[in-house]
Amino acid sequence: MSTQLTKWPELALVFITLLWGFTFIVVQAALTMSSPMFFVGCRFAAAAFVLLLFSFKLLKNTTWQDAFAGIVIGLTIAIGYGTQTIGLQSILSSESAFITALYVPLVPIIQWVLFKKMPRLMTWLGILCAFIGLVLLTGNHSLNLSLSYGQVLTLISAFAVAIEIILIGWFSKRVNTQRVTIIQLLSASFFAFLSMPMLGEQFVVPSTWNFWAIIVGIGLATALIQFVMNWAQQYVEPARATIIYAGEPVWAGLIGRLAGERLSTYAVFGAILVFIGVLISDLKFKKTKKNQISEPE
């Protein structure tokens, strides 16, 4: 496909990474009015409702395979966003965004464990860089690595997102992705609400209009992000899309900075290393006919 034809899908992905980065600070504001899992449940219920308005008829032909894929992926989404949201109660939104971005180098590690697919050299370099960045970002300036409760939960979130991506890739050629997207959003909402009593959360519905305005806004944003990703990645190569997605924590960091968040010097340097690690972990080099290394794909 020509560069001209891929320009708009790439710009669309850049836009949703900006939107995605903005959601971190919005979620943190919502948590002053709601418990974490109630918010997650409402968030994905709103996103599912938006997609159902345009795609309800698609569900008529849902297969058992579509339903199974949607439920399994929905469970990983509930775990990923749930742990991230709980973590946001005790760490900065910018810190959360950079730790969550570790899902990029984590994907090839999990694929290696599950499918015996050995990561490339650049992936290992990216993982090493991202790990050093994580150590600095989380306030560990010595070899004695210790994480706070919120940091541990956010790291679990990164693992869950990595598994979600692997599952989506595995199911994508076996199911109808539009139907699965709706089912996974509904499932994520269901599992989030189901987890509330297990986590000791009371089912208290916020009466403030600010909370419901956030739910409507973030529901629309989540639906738009899902739709644009599914559309744009038909035209944008995975390696290129990953590089664009790597901008999400940067946007979150900038927005957090404008909102008054301040990372320490060590944390800023760590965030930069995480960003570099995310970028280089998905780089691929191909050899020319003269066995010379060319530009990254």
C-alpha positions as CSV (number, residue, x, y, z in Angstrom):
1,M,0.0,0.0,0.0
2,S,1.3,3.5,-0.9
3,T,2.5,5.9,1.7
4,Q,-0.4,8.3,0.8
5,L,-3.0,5.6,1.5
6,T,-1.5,4.7,4.9
7,K,-1.2,8.3,6.1
8,W,-4.8,8.6,7.4
9,P,-4.8,5.3,9.3
10,E,-1.5,6.3,10.9
11,L,-2.8,9.7,11.8
12,A,-5.9,8.1,13.3
13,L,-3.7,5.8,15.5
14,V,-1.7,8.9,16.6
15,F,-5.0,10.5,17.6
16,I,-6.2,7.6,19.6
17,T,-2.9,7.3,21.5
18,L,-3.4,10.9,22.5
19,L,-6.9,10.1,23.6
20,W,-5.7,7.0,25.4
21,G,-3.0,8.9,27.2
22,F,-5.6,11.4,28.4
23,T,-7.8,8.7,29.9
24,F,-5.3,8.1,32.7
25,I,-5.8,11.4,34.4
26,V,-9.5,11.2,33.8
27,V,-9.7,7.8,35.5
28,Q,-7.8,9.2,38.5
29,A,-10.3,12.0,38.8
30,A,-13.2,9.6,38.6
31,L,-11.8,7.5,41.4
32,T,-12.5,10.4,43.8
33,M,-16.2,9.7,43.2
34,S,-16.4,5.9,42.7
35,S,-14.8,2.6,43.7
36,P,-12.4,1.2,41.1
37,M,-14.2,-1.9,39.9
38,F,-17.6,-0.1,39.8
39,F,-15.9,2.5,37.5
40,V,-14.4,-0.2,35.3
41,G,-17.7,-2.0,35.0
42,C,-19.5,1.3,34.0
43,R,-16.7,2.2,31.6
44,F,-17.0,-0.9,29.5
45,A,-20.7,-1.1,29.8
46,A,-20.9,2.4,28.2
47,A,-18.4,1.5,25.5
48,A,-20.3,-1.7,24.7
49,F,-23.6,0.3,24.5
50,V,-22.1,2.7,22.0
51,L,-20.9,-0.1,19.7
52,L,-24.3,-1.9,20.1
53,L,-26.1,1.2,18.8
54,F,-24.3,0.6,15.4
55,S,-23.7,-3.1,15.4
56,F,-26.6,-4.8,17.3
57,K,-27.6,-6.9,14.2
58,L,-24.2,-8.4,14.0
59,L,-24.8,-10.4,17.2
60,K,-27.6,-12.4,15.5
61,N,-25.0,-14.7,13.9
62,T,-22.8,-15.1,16.9
63,T,-21.1,-18.5,17.1
64,W,-19.9,-20.3,20.2
65,Q,-16.4,-19.6,19.1
66,D,-17.1,-15.9,19.0
67,A,-18.7,-16.0,22.4
68,F,-15.8,-18.0,23.9
69,A,-13.2,-15.6,22.5
70,G,-15.1,-12.5,23.7
71,I,-15.5,-13.9,27.2
72,V,-11.9,-15.0,27.6
73,I,-10.5,-11.7,26.2
74,G,-13.1,-9.8,28.3
75,L,-11.7,-11.5,31.4
76,T,-8.2,-10.3,30.6
77,I,-9.4,-6.8,30.0
78,A,-11.2,-6.8,33.4
79,I,-8.1,-7.9,35.1
80,G,-5.8,-5.5,33.2
81,Y,-8.0,-2.4,33.6
82,G,-9.1,-3.4,37.1
83,T,-5.6,-3.7,38.5
84,Q,-4.5,-0.6,36.6
85,T,-7.5,1.4,38.0
86,I,-6.9,0.2,41.6
87,G,-3.2,1.1,41.2
88,L,-4.1,4.6,40.1
89,Q,-5.4,5.3,43.6
90,S,-1.8,5.4,44.9
91,I,0.5,6.2,42.0
92,L,0.7,9.1,39.5
93,S,-1.2,8.7,36.2
94,S,2.1,9.3,34.2
95,E,3.9,6.6,36.2
96,S,0.9,4.2,35.6
97,A,1.1,4.9,31.9
98,F,4.8,4.1,31.5
99,I,4.5,0.9,33.7
100,T,1.5,-0.3,31.6
101,A,3.5,0.3,28.4
102,L,5.7,-2.6,29.5
103,Y,3.2,-4.8,27.8
104,V,5.0,-4.3,24.5
105,P,8.3,-6.1,25.5
106,L,6.3,-8.5,27.7
107,V,4.4,-9.9,24.7
108,P,7.4,-11.7,23.1
109,I,8.5,-13.1,26.5
110,I,5.0,-14.6,27.1
111,Q,5.0,-15.9,23.5
112,W,8.3,-17.6,24.2
113,V,7.0,-19.3,27.3
114,L,3.7,-20.4,25.7
115,F,4.7,-21.1,22.1
116,K,8.5,-21.6,22.4
117,K,9.0,-18.7,20.0
118,M,12.5,-17.2,20.8
119,P,12.6,-13.4,21.0
120,R,14.9,-11.6,18.6
121,L,18.1,-9.8,19.8
122,M,16.4,-6.3,19.6
123,T,13.6,-7.6,21.7
124,W,16.0,-8.7,24.4
125,L,17.8,-5.3,24.3
126,G,14.4,-3.6,24.6
127,I,13.4,-5.8,27.5
128,L,16.7,-5.0,29.3
129,C,16.3,-1.3,28.6
130,A,12.7,-1.3,29.8
131,F,13.6,-3.2,33.0
132,I,16.3,-0.7,33.9
133,G,13.7,2.0,33.2
134,L,11.2,0.3,35.5
135,V,13.7,0.1,38.3
136,L,14.4,3.9,38.1
137,L,10.7,4.8,37.4
138,T,9.5,3.0,40.5
139,G,12.0,4.8,42.8
140,N,14.6,2.0,43.1
141,H,18.0,3.5,42.8
142,S,19.9,0.4,44.1
143,L,19.9,-3.3,43.3
144,N,17.3,-3.9,46.0
145,L,14.2,-3.8,43.9
146,S,11.0,-3.1,45.9
147,L,7.6,-2.0,44.5
148,S,4.7,-0.3,46.1
149,Y,1.2,-1.9,46.1
150,G,0.0,0.4,43.3
151,Q,3.2,-0.3,41.2
152,V,2.7,-4.1,41.7
153,L,-0.9,-3.9,40.6
154,T,0.0,-1.8,37.5
155,L,2.7,-4.3,36.6
156,I,0.1,-7.1,36.8
157,S,-2.0,-4.9,34.5
158,A,0.8,-4.8,31.9
159,F,1.0,-8.7,32.0
160,A,-2.8,-8.9,31.5
161,V,-2.7,-6.5,28.6
162,A,0.1,-8.5,27.0
163,I,-2.0,-11.7,27.3
164,E,-5.0,-9.8,25.9
165,I,-3.0,-8.9,22.8
166,I,-1.7,-12.4,22.3
167,L,-5.3,-13.8,22.6
168,I,-6.6,-11.2,20.2
169,G,-3.9,-12.2,17.7
170,W,-4.7,-15.9,18.1
171,F,-8.4,-15.6,17.8
172,S,-8.5,-12.9,15.1
173,K,-8.3,-15.4,12.2
174,R,-10.9,-17.7,13.7
175,V,-13.7,-15.4,14.7
176,N,-15.7,-12.3,13.6
177,T,-13.7,-9.5,15.2
178,Q,-16.6,-7.0,15.3
179,R,-18.8,-9.4,17.2
180,V,-16.0,-10.4,19.6
181,T,-15.2,-6.7,20.3
182,I,-18.8,-6.2,21.5
183,I,-18.8,-9.4,23.5
184,Q,-15.4,-8.7,25.1
185,L,-16.6,-5.2,26.3
186,L,-19.8,-6.7,27.8
187,S,-17.8,-9.5,29.4
188,A,-15.2,-7.0,30.8
189,S,-18.1,-5.0,32.4
190,F,-19.7,-8.2,33.8
191,F,-16.5,-9.5,35.4
192,A,-15.7,-6.1,36.8
193,F,-19.1,-5.9,38.6
194,L,-18.8,-9.5,39.6
195,S,-15.4,-8.9,41.3
196,M,-16.7,-6.0,43.5
197,P,-17.9,-8.1,46.5
198,M,-14.7,-10.2,46.3
199,L,-12.6,-7.1,46.6
200,G,-14.8,-5.7,49.4
201,E,-16.4,-2.9,47.3
202,Q,-19.9,-1.8,48.1
203,F,-22.3,-1.4,45.3
204,V,-22.9,2.4,45.7
205,V,-24.1,4.3,42.7
206,P,-22.5,7.9,42.6
207,S,-25.2,10.6,42.5
208,T,-22.9,13.3,41.2
209,W,-23.4,14.3,37.5
210,N,-19.6,14.7,37.1
211,F,-19.0,11.0,37.5
212,W,-21.6,10.1,34.9
213,A,-20.3,12.7,32.5
214,I,-16.9,11.0,32.8
215,I,-18.5,7.6,32.2
216,V,-20.2,8.8,29.0
217,G,-17.0,10.5,27.8
218,I,-14.7,7.6,28.6
219,G,-17.2,5.1,27.2
220,L,-17.2,7.0,23.9
221,A,-13.4,7.3,23.9
222,T,-13.0,3.5,24.7
223,A,-15.4,2.6,21.8
224,L,-13.6,4.9,19.4
225,I,-10.2,3.6,20.4
226,Q,-11.4,0.0,19.8
227,F,-13.0,0.8,16.5
228,V,-10.0,2.8,15.1
229,M,-7.5,0.2,16.2
230,N,-9.5,-2.5,14.4
231,W,-9.9,-0.3,11.3
232,A,-6.4,1.2,11.1
233,Q,-4.4,-2.0,11.7
234,Q,-5.8,-3.4,8.4
235,Y,-3.5,-0.8,6.7
236,V,-0.7,-0.2,9.1
237,E,2.0,-2.9,9.7
238,P,2.2,-4.2,13.3
239,A,5.7,-2.9,13.8
240,R,4.7,0.5,12.7
241,A,1.5,0.5,14.8
242,T,3.6,-0.6,17.9
243,I,5.9,2.4,17.4
244,I,2.8,4.7,17.3
245,Y,1.3,3.1,20.4
246,A,4.6,3.7,22.2
247,G,3.6,7.4,22.2
248,E,0.7,6.7,24.6
249,P,2.6,6.9,27.8
250,V,4.4,10.0,26.5
251,W,1.1,11.8,26.0
252,A,0.0,10.6,29.4
253,G,3.1,12.0,30.9
254,L,2.7,15.4,29.2
255,I,-0.9,15.6,30.3
256,G,0.0,14.6,33.8
257,R,2.6,17.3,33.8
258,L,0.1,19.9,32.7
259,A,-2.2,18.7,35.5
260,G,0.5,19.3,38.1
261,E,2.1,15.9,38.4
262,R,5.9,15.9,39.0
263,L,8.2,12.9,38.5
264,S,11.6,12.8,40.1
265,T,14.7,13.1,38.0
266,Y,15.4,9.4,38.3
267,A,11.7,8.6,37.4
268,V,11.9,10.8,34.3
269,F,15.1,9.1,33.2
270,G,13.4,5.7,33.9
271,A,10.4,6.7,31.9
272,I,12.6,7.6,28.9
273,L,14.3,4.2,29.2
274,V,11.0,2.4,29.2
275,F,9.9,4.4,26.1
276,I,13.1,3.5,24.3
277,G,12.8,-0.1,25.4
278,V,9.2,-0.2,24.0
279,L,10.4,1.2,20.7
280,I,13.4,-1.0,20.1
281,S,11.8,-4.2,21.3
282,D,9.7,-4.5,18.2
283,L,12.3,-3.4,15.7
284,K,13.0,-5.8,12.9
285,F,16.0,-5.6,10.6
286,K,16.1,-7.3,7.2
287,K,19.2,-8.1,5.1
288,T,19.7,-6.9,1.6
289,K,20.9,-9.1,-1.2
290,K,24.4,-8.0,-0.3
291,N,23.8,-9.3,3.3
292,Q,23.9,-5.8,4.7
293,I,21.5,-4.6,7.3
294,S,18.9,-2.1,6.0
295,E,16.6,0.3,7.7
296,P,14.1,-1.0,10.2
297,E,10.7,-2.2,8.8
